[in-house]
Amino acid sequence: MEKDIFEGNVKERVLLAGVYETDQSGKPHGDKMTEEEFQHSMDELSELAGACNMEPIGQVTQRMERINSALYFGPGKLDEIKERAEKLEAGLVIFNDKLSPSQIRNVQKVLDMPVMDRPALILDIFDKRARSAESRLQVELARLNYLKPRLIGMTSALTRQGGASGSMSSKGAGEKKLELDRRRIDHRLAQLRAELKEVTRERETQRKKRRGSRMPLVSLVGYTNAGKSTIMNAMLRRYGRPDTEDTKSVFEADMLFATLDTSIRRVSPGISSDFLLSDTVGFIHKLPAGLIEAFKSTLEEAKEADLILHVVDYSDPYHYEHMRVTEDTLRELGAGHIPSVMVYNKADRCMPAIEYPKRADGMRDPELNRPSDCVYISAKDDESIDMLLGVITDKLFGDQVECRFLIPYDKGGVLNYFMDNSRVLETEYTEEGTRIRVSCRRADAEKYTIYMI
């Protein structure tokens, strides 16, 4: 079904199109993008097309007070796009915003050629990059949810409904095909939701096992291509446990959305300071809501984290906008309250070597204008990785002390407290009570000093 619906979306020369919304004075409306940000968004659209093995051959933009609700562009501009697409031999026009089903239908009718909006392009990339069974299910769910209301505009093979009667016999062949496609999509969506529900249960079981290990979880989050996977691999090379799955590297490449699958590895700088490090899918401006919803169980690894490393490409002139997109998405996921460290990566591209790695604890972040712990690093530099590890261990274990306690059997509540609120390293049952060796908060050690041995 999907194949014949998307049969026009072949990998070929593409024309990019976008509207810059301004008021009568030429300034952006309220919180709309500035002209510079709009151009960056168009350039990013070009990168997305390239990541999908398409060849962008030009851009067409228009200043408007508001996007045309029927045609996106003004009618005259669409005629210009049609002429330019024919002249440049473009086989597809990609729009920088989300198009409504009626806009897709109307625009295709005017241009007489396939069109694609930004969410569809991102979905196409995800569809090609998904590797694990879970990510493939998630992408297919998001793709079909996006596709269902747009079926009527996706193919020129559909014919209009004929006759005045409401009976099925009076409908054209295209209308029958449309209804069949919708039924098949509904059926497949039900299957996908059931399969993902089972996957989500399995993931929650894995999370419970990790919680039982009392090992802290650190989550790498950030805009796509900020260097999260590179940081993870560097950590594993230096601090992964030899000859285990924890030294297995994750895929890294200088491209948008190189990694879709969440990977979790154990980092072992010391027996009592081991932690789990997770690498998650990157965010991007105008990430389709359906993708966020479909990947929710995966992205919730960040929600379960004890510490978030917000990785930023410091060399990108628009990194502040990228930071805002990431923080907005974290809040949407319910992870905005988790302690975080801003990791300004790729500092080697824009700072002298003597100025990084640099750590700035508790300083007012120059970009977010609020107190934050910041580090400036290059993921390819061992000294940077060592410094980042120091920040992580300070955050996770800075207030931790290792102690031994002998807890009488009639003080089960004290034992349960340590089981729930500390990392139990050793347990031994003796005649006098339970002997435990724990890594706990200094305040807890002082509170229960009567049981300390």
N, C-alpha and C positions, 0 to 999 in steps of 0.2 A: 504493500500500500504506500509506504513512505517513498519508495523508489520512484513510482510514477508521478507522485505529487511533486517531488523535487527534481524531476528529470531535466528542467531547464537550468538548474543551478550547477552547471559544469564549471570546471576550473578553467578560466579564460580571462581575457582582458576585461577590466571592470572600470566603470566611471563612478566616482564618489560624489555625493551630493549632500548639502546641509544648509539649514536656515539659521542665521544669526538674528535672534530676537532683540530689537531695540525699541526705545520710545521715539517720539518725533524728533528729539534732539540728537539721536544717534547713540544714546547711552543705553546700557543694558537695563532691562526691567528689574527692579528690586534685587532679588538674589540670583538673577540669571547670570550666565557667564559673561565675562568681559570679552572683548574682541580677541585679545591674546589667548585667553583660555579656550575660546571657540576654535581658533586655528590649531591649538594644541590638540583639541578633541578630534579635529579632522585629520591631523597627522597620525593620531593614535588609531583612527579608523583605517588609515592606510597600512599601518603596521598589522592590524588585525586581519586585513585582507591578505597581506603577505604571509601571515602565519597560516592562512588557509590555502596556500599555494595559488593565490590569484595574483594577477599583475595589474596594480592600479595605474591607469594611464592618464588620469587627470581629475581635477576637482571642479565642481560647480557649486557656488554658494550664492545666497541672496539675503540681503538685509530686509527684515519685515517686522512690523510691530507685533505680530503674532503669527504662528504657523497656520496656514490655510487648513480649516477643518475637513475639507473635502479632498484637496489635492496636494496638501503639504506645502508645495510651492504655489506661486501665482501661475495662472494658465499660460501666460506668455513665456515664463521661465521654463515650463515643461516642454514647450515647443523648441526652445533653445537647446535643452538637454537632449531631446530626440535627435535634432540635427547634429549635435556634437558627437553623440554616441554613434551615429551612422558614419560620420566622417572619420572617427578614430577606430571604427570597427570594434566597438565594445559590445560584449554579449550580455552584460548585466549592469544594472545601476544599483549601487548600495547607498542607502540613506542613513544619515548620522543619528537619527532618532527612531523611536518606536513608532511604527505606522499602525493605525487602526485597520481592521478588516476592510472597511469601506474605502479608506485611503489607498490601500494596496490594490483593490479592485479598480478604482478610478484612475490611478496613476498608470497601472498596466494597460488600461484601455487607451490612454492618451499616447503612451510611449510605444505601445505595441511590442513590448519586449519584457523579459523577466525582471523583477525588482526584488530587493532584499533590504530589510532594515537592520539596524545595529544588533538588536537582540538575536535575530535569526543568524547573523554572521557569527556571534559568540557561541551560539548553540552548535553551529556547524563545526567550529574549532573543537569544542568539547566532545562532540560526537566522534571526531577523528582521533582525539588524544586519549580518550577513556580506555583504560587497560584492564582494571580489575572488574570482576563481575558486578560489584556494588556500584562503581562509578558508571558502568554502562547502563545499569538499571536507572540510576538517577538521571542521567542525561536523556535517556529515552522518555522518561516520565515528563521532564521539563519540555522536551521537544514536542511531544504530542499535545501537552496542555497549551503550548503556544500555537500549534498548528490547527487545533480543532476549530476555533472561531474564524480562522482565515482560509478555510478550505475553499470557499466560494471564489476567492481571488487568486488561488494558486495554479489554476490551469485554465487554458482557453478552450479546453474540450467540453466544458459544461455548457448546456443549452438552457435557455430560460424555460420556466414552467409554462406549459401551454394550456389553453382552455380556461373556462370560468369555474368548472366543477372542482370540488376538493378531493375527488377520488384519485387514487394512485394511477389509474389508467390514463388520466389526463396529463400526467407529468412527462416532461421531456426526458430523454436518455440521460442527460447531464444531471438533472435533478435526482433521478434514481441513483446514479453513481454517487452523488453527494451524500444522500442518506445512508447508503451502504458504507461509505467511508467513515461517516460519523459513528455508525454503529460499531464498526470494527475498531475505531479509536476508543470508544467507550469501553468495549470489551477488553482491549489491551491495557487501558488505564487501570481497570479493576485488577487485572492480573499483576501489573507492576506494583500497585499499592500493596497487594497482599505479599508479594515477594520482598518488597522493601521493608514491610512490617516485620517479617521474619529476620531479615538482615539486621534491622535496628535492635531486635531482641538479642541477637547474637552479640552485637557491639556493646550493648548494655551489660551483658554477662561478662565480656572482656573487661569493661570498665570496673565492674565489681571486683574482679580478680585483682586488678591493679590497685584498687583502693585497699584491698586486703593486704597487699604487700607493703603498705604504708610508704611507698616510694613517691616522692613529689613528681608532678608532671609540669614540664615547661613547654609552652606552645609557641611555635614560630608563626607569626601572622604578618600580613602586609600586602601591598599592591603587587600585582603580578610582575615578575622579573626584577624584584628588588634584591634577590640573592638569598632567599630563605634556604633553598636546597643546597646551595654552595656552603652556607654556614653549617648546616647539619653535617654534610660530608666532611668538612674540616674538623668538626668536633669528633666525629667518629674515627677519623684517621689518627687523631691525637689521644683520644680518651675512650675509644670503643674497647670492649672486652675482646681480647684476641681469640680467634678461632670460634667465634659465635656469630649468630645471626645479627648481633648488634653492630658488627663491623661492616655489614652489607650496605653499600652506598645507595643513595637514591638518585634518580635521574636528574641531571642538571644541564641546562642549555641557555644560551643568551637569546631567549625568545619569550613571547607572551604565552602564558598558560602551558609551560613545559611540563608542569606537574599537576595532576588532578587528584591522584590518590593520596590519602592520608597515610603517612608512614610514621611509626613510633619505634624508637631505638633507645637502648639503655646507655647512658654515658657514665663512665666509672672513673672519676678522678681520685676516688678513695673509698674505702669500705663503707664508711659512715656518711659519705656525701654523694652517693650515687643518685641519679635522677633519670626520669624518662623525658625524652625530647621528641616532640611531634612536629611534623611538617605538614601544613595544610594547603589547600588550593588557594591561589592568590585572588585578590579582589581587583575590580576595575570599575571605572566610571560607567554608570548605566548598566551594571550587571543585571541581567533579567531576573525579575522577582521569582519566576518559576525555578530558576537555577538555585537561588538561595534557599527556597523551600525544599527542593529536591535533595540538596546537599546538606540539609539541616543536621541530620544525624552525624555526618562527617564533620561539619563545622563545629558541632557541639563539643569536639575535643578541646577547642579553645575555651568553651564555657566551663569545662571540668578542670582547667589548668590551675595550678597554684601560682604560676607566674607567666605572664605573656611577654614575649620579646617582639615588639613592634618593629619590624625591619623596614627601613626606608632607603631607597636609592638616593643618597645624598647628592650625587652628581647630576641628577635630573632637575632642571630648573623649575619643574612643576611639582617637586616632591611634597610641598605643603598641601596642595590639592589632593595628592595621593594619600597623604596622612589623614586628611579629613574624611575621604571616602572609606578608608579602613576603619577609623574610629566610629563612623556612623553605622557601618555594617556590624561591628562588634556590639554596639548598643542595641541594634535590632535583634541580635542573637541572644541578648541578655548577658553579655560578657563584659560590659563596660565598667563594672566595679572591680574587676580582678586587678591586682597589682601588676604594673607593667614597667618595662624599661624600653626607652626609645633607642634603637640600634641604627645609627646613621652609617650605612654600609657604602662601599665604593668611595671612601674618603680619599683613596690614592689617586682618584681621577680629578680631584679639585682642591686638594690640600697638599702642602709640602710634606715630605716624608717625616720631617722632625715634629710635625704637629699632630700626628696620629701614631699609634692609638692613643686616645684621650678619654678620660672618664670624668664626668661632671655630675656628682651625686647631689641631689636635692636642689640643683640650680633651676632658675626659671628658664624653661625651654624657650629658645629663641623663636620657634615657629608657632607652638601652641599657646605661648604666653601664659604658662602655668607651671608651678613647680613639678619637676620631673627628673628622674635619673636618666642621664643620656650617656651614650658611648659613641665615639667616632672610630670606625674600624675599616679595615679591608679584609674581607673573608678569605683572601688568598695569602694573608700575612699571619704567620704562626704567633707572633707577639700579640696581634689583635685578638686571636682566638683565645689565647691564655688570659688576656685581660677580661674578655667577655665571660669566660668561665669563672673568674674571680668575682665578677658582679653577680652572676647567677648563684654561686655558693654563698656569698654574703647575704643575698636576699632570702635564700631558702634555709640556710643553716647558720646565719650570723648570730642568732640568739639561741643557738642549740648547744647543749652540753651533754656529754656522755656520762651516765651514772649507772650505778648498780643498786637495786633495791631488794629487800626481803619483805614481802607482803604477806601477812598472816591470812590463812584461809577464810577467816571470818570478816576480812576486809575486801570482799570481792568487788565492792564499788570502786575502790582505789585501783585495783588491777584493771578493771574495765575502763577506767578513765585513761590509764596509760595506753591501753590497747587502742583506744579511739583517738587519742590526741598526741601520740608520740610514735616514734619508729622503734619497734621492739627488735633488738638485735639478737638476743639470746633468751631462752626461757628454760628453767629447770625447776622441777617439783621436788621439794624436800619435806622432811618431817615438820620443820618449823613453819613452812609456807612456800610461796612461789618466789623463786629468785629470778629477777629479770635484769638484763642489761639493755638500756634504752638510750636513744638520742632524743632529748626532750627540750622544751623551752626552759630557760634558766628560772623563770618564775615558778614553773611546776616543780622543778627540783628543790627550790627553796621552800615551797609550800609543803612538800612531803618529805622533808629532811629527816623526820623521825624514823622513816623506814629505810633510809640510806645505809649502805654497808660499804 
